[in-house]
Amino acid sequence: MILSSSEIVRRLQDGDLVIEPYHSASQQPASYDLRAAEDTVLPRGTCTLVPSIERVELPADLAATLRCRSSLARRGALLGGGFVDPGFRGQLTLCLTNAGTEEIRLAKGDRIVQMILQEVLNGDRLYEGRYQDSRGVVHTR
């Protein structure tokens, strides 16, 4: 089941889910828009790593799917990757490729990726990978 905006807010208030800093303008009916942590240019034909402003912590019963916002996709941006396991903590490194005809400029704070939160039933494992507690852009380790 995908979490609604009211359920996301409730879980944030309960401290069960962490999105910091939370910005109410990023809250959508069934997702949360992650924002660019820095000014970035996406050159044509290139994959660029962009950190999210937000630090997230997912509890054992939630996972997240990431999708490029349609307004950015209409300009030619594609998102590589796109799944966050239960138990992940840290900033997210977003891999954006510009398949469009012109470079794309992102300003710090621009909403760039939708994070869709969904329940995980009977989860028995938490993420313990090498990207735990990520800060800023994290390249392949």
ChimeraX attribute file (.defattr): number of C-alpha atoms within 10 A of each C-alpha:
attribute: neighborCount
match mode: 1-to-1
recipient: residues
	/A:1	9
	/A:2	15
	/A:3	17
	/A:4	18
	/A:5	16
	/A:6	13
	/A:7	14
	/A:8	24
	/A:9	18
	/A:10	13
	/A:11	15
	/A:12	15
	/A:13	11
	/A:14	10
	/A:15	12
	/A:16	15
	/A:17	18
	/A:18	21
	/A:19	21
	/A:20	14
	/A:21	10
	/A:22	18
	/A:23	13
	/A:24	10
	/A:25	9
	/A:26	15
	/A:27	19
	/A:28	16
	/A:29	12
	/A:30	17
	/A:31	23
	/A:32	24
	/A:33	25
	/A:34	30
	/A:35	22
	/A:36	22
	/A:37	21
	/A:38	16
	/A:39	12
	/A:40	16
	/A:41	14
	/A:42	21
	/A:43	17
	/A:44	16
	/A:45	15
	/A:46	13
	/A:47	18
	/A:48	19
	/A:49	19
	/A:50	24
	/A:51	23
	/A:52	27
	/A:53	24
	/A:54	22
	/A:55	21
	/A:56	23
	/A:57	22
	/A:58	22
	/A:59	21
	/A:60	21
	/A:61	18
	/A:62	23
	/A:63	20
	/A:64	21
	/A:65	16
	/A:66	21
	/A:67	20
	/A:68	23
	/A:69	18
	/A:70	14
	/A:71	12
	/A:72	18
	/A:73	19
	/A:74	11
	/A:75	15
	/A:76	19
	/A:77	25
	/A:78	20
	/A:79	20
	/A:80	16
	/A:81	13
	/A:82	16
	/A:83	13
	/A:84	21
	/A:85	20
	/A:86	22
	/A:87	19
	/A:88	25
	/A:89	22
	/A:90	20
	/A:91	25
	/A:92	26
	/A:93	22
	/A:94	24
	/A:95	20
	/A:96	23
	/A:97	21
	/A:98	23
	/A:99	19
	/A:100	17
	/A:101	11
	/A:102	13
	/A:103	17
	/A:104	19
	/A:105	12
	/A:106	19
	/A:107	15
	/A:108	14
	/A:109	15
	/A:110	18
	/A:111	22
	/A:112	25
	/A:113	26
	/A:114	23
	/A:115	23
	/A:116	21
	/A:117	23
	/A:118	17
	/A:119	16
	/A:120	16
	/A:121	10
	/A:122	8
	/A:123	11
	/A:124	9
	/A:125	11
	/A:126	14
	/A:127	16
	/A:128	13
	/A:129	10
	/A:130	9
	/A:131	18
	/A:132	15
	/A:133	15
	/A:134	17
	/A:135	17
	/A:136	17
	/A:137	17
	/A:138	15
	/A:139	9
	/A:140	6
	/A:141	5
